[in-house]
Amino acid sequence: TRTGTAAAVALDALLDPPGLAPDQGEAALALAALGDSPSPPDTPPFLAAWRAFAERDGARFARTAKFAGGWRLAFHVLDDPPSSTEQILHPEKYFVDRDSPSRIQLADLSLPRGVDGFGFVARGTLGEAMTAESLRRAGGPGGPGLDEEPARRAAAGWDGDAWVVYASRSGALALAWVSTWDTPEDAQEFAEAAAVAGVLRNGRGKSATDGTRIRFESGGARGVVEWKGRDCVVVEGMPTDEAAAALAESAWAGRTVKEEPSAPLVLAPREAVAAALATTDALAKGWAADPPNSVPLGGRIDADPKTGIRTFRAAGAFTLDIPPGWEARAEPAALVLTPSPGLLVTVTFHLLAAEAPPALVFSRARSLASPQGVAPFLPYATRTADGRAWCQFVVPNPERRTHMAWSVAGKNAIRLEAVAPASGAPEGMKKALQEMLTSVKFE
């Protein structure tokens, strides 16, 4: 949560300074840098999903706070972080009606007779976000699972959970998972989805329903899902139906559910939070829906007969001064510049679907630029004297060095991409790109 919050807040702070104390600004930037570093290629999918949730949904939560209550509310989140992923996914459950999760404890469960060789491995809590992820990734990496939207729906209504995992000497895993839900209907919806996920765990299997109990088999292992009122128990990985039923009975008997009272704390009016969330989602959706290709420029290059300064003019879009000595040619969708042999600068124009905060545009641009889908850290972003915002960053790549710079004004955005050999761009390239961006005049 802090990773996503810091990433969003740090980027916004560069463009809209909130008057941070030095230690606050440095901490936010440090956390943003950590959050934006690429995940190792061998990162387990579940951990990668957790990281993606923290950055994507954490940033969404943080921007909702900023839109709803300004910087004061945004930094309150760092001092009083959400207590569950449910509050991050549904910001109104944090800012308006504080919905604290129920605390579930599982006593040491006795494994059924006849189940030899299994030992305790770990225990913990998933939360709403990772409950949905567990349903979606039921079949493991590349395997079958629930589609994303059904998995999210089945996990909605989560109010608390606890799980225990056991392992046999041969490496087989067994699970006992207890959860509680907002309503009996939520519990049943999750139970039915969990049974489907259990069947898909090994890519094949079958199930049978008996009232409020679903038995299933997958890859030779047996499991059962049972629900009573708002509570649910899931057991997987047992050698027989009888063993699965016995472990489920032990889980029912060994669970303790403590409902946390909801705090009468309203950090922002409901209407303000709803409007902020709608704005955040609409802007993100609008920018994500934009095609990555530039719009046609239809421009030409003119030279001032007195000064010799060449200017690229894109009709109805913008004008841009071309540095002296750079080769230039206008193409249908781009302006292509060659400052020196082996170095190529491409200028493209983007018309955004909606006017968006520059920080959101820059964040999305960084994500699109990264080959792994993880945004490189943004070392510099600022506003020009006339209120336009621009940023510049380097895209990590072992084979070449790419400097990318953006300038945004309203719905208009200019992208400059300079590609150089791995040895790096010539001295002064960063300054040259900066001067080009500041020379842009939007029409």
DACOR-V363309 format. One line per field, one symbol per residue. psi: psi as a letter, one per 20 degrees, with the letter a starting at -180 (. if undefined). Layout:
psi = ???
This chain:
psi = ghggghggggghhhhmpjlqqghgghgghghggghjpqqqhjpqhhhhhgghgggghghggghggghhjahghgihhhhmqqiqhghghnhhighfnonpqqppqproppqqqinqipqpgrqaqgrggigghhhhkhjaoirqaqrgghggghiqiqiqrqqppqqrhiiqqqppopqqrhrhhgggggghhhgghhhihkirarrppndkpoqrpokiqqrqpqqocjqqpppqjqhrhghghghghhgghjqppopppppmoohqqghggggggggghgggggghipqiqrqpglrrpqpphghippppoopjfrqpppqqipqqqprhjqppqnhrpipppppqppoqhqpqphhgggghggghhphjjppqpoipqrqrhjiqqqrprpppphhrpoppqqppocipppppooprrhirqqpigghggghggiipoq.
